[in-house]
Amino acid sequence: MNAIRQFRVVQERKDKLRIELVPNEMLSNDRLFFERAEHRIKQFFGENMNVEFQIVREIKRDPSGKLRKVILNIPTA
């Protein structure tokens, strides 16, 4: 059984990730899952990465109908 039905990672800044999740019902209150996920993300990206999990009912598709898994919204300098 998968804990996550859909997800999307949105990088809003160099040091911030927002992870949108459409979970199965059991995952919504599983604090340990989110702690472990944050730990692994920080191992990969570095301890300074801010990680925010956002539980959503659905992830909107692009106008083209695609479901993008990763979106980079980092302002260019």
Contact map, one row per residue, 1 for C-alpha under 8 A:
11100000000000000000000000000000000000000000000000000000000000000000000000000
11111000000000000000000100000000000000000000000000000000000000000000000000000
11111000000000000000001101100000000000000000000000000000000000000000000000000
01111110000000000000111100100000000000000000000000000000000000000000000000000
01111110000000000000111100000000000000000000000000000000000000000000000000000
00011111000000000000111000000000000000000000000000000000011000000000000000000
00011111100000000011110000000000000000000000000000000000001000000000100000000
00000111110000000011100000000000000000000000000000000000001000000001111000000
00000011111000001111000000000000000000000000000000000000000000000000111000000
00000001111100001111000000000000000000000000000000000000000000000000011110000
00000000111111011100000000000000000000000000000000000000000000000000011111000
00000000011111011100000000000000000000000000000000000000000000000000000111000
00000000001111111000000000000000000000000000000000000000000000000000000011100
00000000001111110000000000000000000000000000000000000000000000000000000001000
00000000000011111000000000000000000000000000000111000000000000000000000000000
00000000001111111100000000000000000000000000000011110000000000000000000000000
00000000111110111110000000000000000000000000000011110000000000000000000000000
00000000111100011111000000000000000000000000000000111100000000000000000000000
00000011110000001111100000000000000000000000000000111100000000000000000000000
00000011110000000111110000000000000000000000000000001111001000000000000000000
00011111000000000011111000000000000000000000000000001111001000000000000000000
00011110000000000001111100000000000000000000000000000011111000000000000000000
00111100000000000000111111110000000000000000000000000010000000000000000000000
01111000000000000000011111110000000000000000000000000000000000000000000000000
00000000000000000000001111110000000000000000000000000000000000000000000000000
00100000000000000000001111111100000000000000000000000000000000000000000000000
00110000000000000000001111111100100000000000000000000000000000000000000000000
00000000000000000000001111111100000000000000000000000010000000000000000000000
00000000000000000000000001111110000000000000000000000000000000000000000000000
00000000000000000000000001111111110000000000000000000000000000000000000000000
00000000000000000000000000001111111000000000000000000000000000000000000000000
00000000000000000000000000000111111100000000000000000000000000000000000000000
00000000000000000000000000100111111110000000000000000000000000000000000000000
00000000000000000000000000000111111111000000000000001000000000000000000000000
00000000000000000000000000000011111111100000000000000000000000000000000000000
00000000000000000000000000000001111111110000000000000000000000000000000000000
00000000000000000000000000000000111111111000000000000000000000000000000000000
00000000000000000000000000000000011111111100000000100000000000000000000000000
00000000000000000000000000000000001111111110000000000000000000000000000000000
00000000000000000000000000000000000111111111000000000000000000000000000000000
00000000000000000000000000000000000011111111110000100000000000000000000000000
00000000000000000000000000000000000001111111111110000000000000000000000000000
00000000000000000000000000000000000000111111111000000000000000000000000000000
00000000000000000000000000000000000000011111110000000000000000000000000000000
00000000000000000000000000000000000000001111111110000000000000000000000000000
00000000000000000000000000000000000000001111111110000000000000000000000000000
00000000000000000000000000000000000000000110111110000000000000000000000000000
00000000000000100000000000000000000000000100111111000000000000000000000000000
00000000000000111000000000000000000000000100111111100000000000000000000000000
00000000000000111000000000000000000000000000000111110000000000000000000000000
00000000000000011110000000000000000001001000000011111000000000000000000000000
00000000000000011110000000000000000000000000000001111100000000000000000000000
00000000000000000111100000000000010000000000000000111110000000000000000000000
00000000000000000111100000000000000000000000000000011111000000000000000000000
00000000000000000001111000010000000000000000000000001111100000000000000000000
00000000000000000001110000000000000000000000000000000111111000000000000000000
00000000000000000000010000000000000000000000000000000011111000000000000000000
00000100000000000000010000000000000000000000000000000001111100000000000000000
00000111000000000001110000000000000000000000000000000001111110000010000000000
00000000000000000000000000000000000000000000000000000000011111000010000000000
00000000000000000000000000000000000000000000000000000000001111111111000000000
00000000000000000000000000000000000000000000000000000000000111111111000000000
00000000000000000000000000000000000000000000000000000000000011111100000000000
00000000000000000000000000000000000000000000000000000000000011111100000000000
00000000000000000000000000000000000000000000000000000000000011111110000000000
00000000000000000000000000000000000000000000000000000000000011111111000000000
00000000000000000000000000000000000000000000000000000000001111001111100000000
00000001000000000000000000000000000000000000000000000000000011000111111000000
00000011100000000000000000000000000000000000000000000000000000000011111000000
00000001111000000000000000000000000000000000000000000000000000000001111100000
00000001111000000000000000000000000000000000000000000000000000000001111110000
00000000011100000000000000000000000000000000000000000000000000000000011111000
00000000011110000000000000000000000000000000000000000000000000000000001111100
00000000001111000000000000000000000000000000000000000000000000000000000111110
00000000000010000000000000000000000000000000000000000000000000000000000011111
00000000000000000000000000000000000000000000000000000000000000000000000001111
00000000000000000000000000000000000000000000000000000000000000000000000000111
